């Protein structure tokens, strides 16, 4: 969950500082579970987003824009009726729980000023946006909860708003060091991260592991270790929470080019290079959900493409199996010729209507006797001619079959490479480049509405991934075949090109820019090549490397296909950026 109580605390502090006293100028509801408010505060316009989505529940200032629903839902209508043009009195957090409360003062129909409250509850599939009057009576909510849905807590208009059931955890900001110690002692048989998680409100599993790591250098410190230091741990926890508001430094945690988490402070337990600092908590959440949504959109758009390629690969592999069986038959063509010769030489000894004939094979040195199958409906001479025809047919088919097998294996390699590319793509334009290539080679049907030249839009040039080796040398990785070709053949001849040996994967270039290639950079680049290949989950992956000048593209070859000479091979484990 990207928003725990600690992250919400940072968000609420920012919202309170920025929006308190502001005027609500516009209210929109672009989704059933999402509210946008335009608030004028401090001489600036701020767009406040509230979401009760099961997977995206949150509250923060956003830079993103969405179209409103054509018919505004009732919650939006009621918010406009009661608080449009109202003034934000306060934004607060309920303890350290994942519940934010916004209080608004506005004039009613009689011109009297009243207070209204909006509760944003961030609780996974139970998340909600609840609108109440000043007496705590629910006016409406994004998600109505009846007794059939929950026997514990109903959320319906005209009912009194009640906080969700507590978890018997303590608020480390309000509690003393001794109270924290006493709470931890209740879980003394658990690892430290679990003891913290079960003791303190607002702390996620990731944050509890971070605290354990900060205290002992281990995310899951065993009970027999931390129990001996419980006094100092309680003091350290108290100090951490007391200083929390002064140490807000929001970051997005990225892995493999994807946003996987967002934190209100830097985690010591995670690589610093994977933590992207943001200027404030709202920007961190806004960028995190934008990146995550972008990845989800790419996944959805690539789903059909993946299925088409997977089906094409299955067909090719099935066809290859049939071709290899046929190849075995063809390679037995000499046996047909020998059968025909032996039958011809022994016509006098074979009776018509026989199902087989035992003849001496004088083609072998010890001249063994072999049994030759016969068609009892044919004469001995006709049986001989039958075997000669099978021989000629197999001989004619052999050359054609070898070409078919070669072409089929090349297609399997191409499709397998495209499936790997789909996993590496992080931008929609990269997906569009790949789609255009698959349309060109007939794997995907083109949209007839876009077939006219006037409607064809040029896809902006995309960029490969970039790494920097421990020695400071730049390393680039192609994410699709278009990038692979562009990256490889724009590189200097003395740069180094890497690719997993006989395994589909990305092209990797070490751009030396006049620097010598050191072993550390070479191994690092090889591990990157293994990471962005079909063998990314294997160990000791073979990776070919060679100077770019020895890499050529055959005339008429498909994008991404090259041939090379003078290569050497390294065996490496794929790069794991978590270590």
C-alpha positions, 0 to 999 in steps of 0.5 A: 500500500503506497499510503500508510499513516506516516505518508498520510501524515506528511500529506495532511501537513502539506495540505493543511499548510497549503489549502487552509483558508482557501476557497472551493471554486469548482467540484468535479467527479471524473470517476465514481470513486474520485473527487476533484476540487479546485481550491484558490489559496495563497493567490494560487489555484490548487487541484485537490484529488480525493479517491476511494478506489480500492487500489488507488485510494489517496488524497493529495494535490494533483497536476493531472486532469480528467474529464467529468462524468456527463451526469454528475453522481449524487455525491458530486451534486451534494458537494456542490450544493453544500460546500461550493464557494466554501472556505477550507477551515482545516485538514487533519488526520485521525491519529496516525490512522489512514483517515484524513478529515477536511472541514469546510465552512459555507453558507446554507440556503438561509445564508447561515454559515455552517461546517461540513466535513469530508472523511477520506478513508484509505483502507484498501477495498474498504476505502471511502469518501464520506460527507457529513454535517457538523453533527456527524450525520452522513449526507452521502458517500462515494460507497454506501455500505449496508448491513448486508455488506458489513454488520460492523459499520454501516455507511448510509445517508442520515446515519451517524458517522463512526470511525472504523473499528480500531486495531488496539495499536498506539500512536507513537507521537502521543505515547511515551517511551515507556508506553512504546516499550510496554506495547513492544513487550506484548510481541516479544516472541516476534521479529522486530518488524512484526512487533513494530507493525502490530504495536504502532498505528500508521506503520506499514509493513515496509516502514516497520522493516525499515525501522528494524533495518535502521536499528540492527541492519536487518529488516527482520531482526530476531526476538533473541537479538532485539529483546536485549535492547528493548529500552534503546529501541523504544527510545529510538522509535520515540525519537523517530516519530517526534522528529518525523515532521522535520524529516519529510523527504518524499521519494518514489521507489523505482525498480526496472523503470517502474514505480513500485512504492512511494515513501515520505522519507528515504529508506536506508534499507533500499538502494539510494539510486532507486529512490527518486526525490520529490519536492513535496508529498503531493508531487510524490504521490501524483507522479507515483500514480501517474507512472503506475497508471501508465504502466497499467495502460501499457500492460493493457494495450500490450495484452492483445499483442502478447496473445497474438505473438504467443499464439504465433509462437505456438504455431511455429513451434508445432510446425517445427515439430512436424518439420523435424519429423519430416526431416527424419523421414527425408534423411532416410531416403538412402534406405529407399534407394537401397530397398529398390536396388535390392528388390530389382536385383532379386526379382526372381526370388520374390513371390508376387503377393508377399508382404515382405522379402528377406534379402542380402544387403550387399551394400554393407560389408558383412552383407547382413540379411534384411527384411524389406516391407512390400505392398502385397497388391503390387508386383516385385518390380512395382514395389521396387519402382515405389521405393525409387519414387519415394527416394526421388521425392525425398531427395527433392524435398530435402533441400526445400525442407532445410530452408523451411526449418531454417526460416521457421527457426528464425521466425521463432527467434524473432517472435521470442525476441518480441515477447521479451521486448514487450516485457522491457517496454516502458513508454507507449511510443515504444509500444507503438513502434513495436506495433508498427513493426508487427503490422509491417510483417503481418503479425497484426492487422492494420487499422483500416481507418489509419491506412490512408497516408494522410492519417498516418502519424509519425511516431516520435523517436524513443530513447533506450534505457541508460545505465552508468557503470561503476567506472562512470562509463555509459551503457545503453539498452534497447527496449524494442527492435527499432531501438536495438537497430538504432542503438547498435548502428549509431554506436562507434565502431570501437564501442562494445556490443553485447547480447545473450548468446543464442537467447532472445534479449536486448542489444546493449552498447557500452559507449566508451567515448575514448575511454578504455574498457575495464573489466568491471564495466564489461561484467556490469554491462553483461549482467544488464544484457542478461537482465533484459533477456529471456534468461533474466531469471536464470544464473550463469547466463552466456553473454556475447560481447564484441566491438561494434564494428564486427556487428553487421545487419544482413540485407533484408533482415528483420529489425533487431537481427544481426550477425557478428564475428570475433566475439567472446563470451562471459557467463554472468548472473543477471543484474539484481538492482536490489542488491 
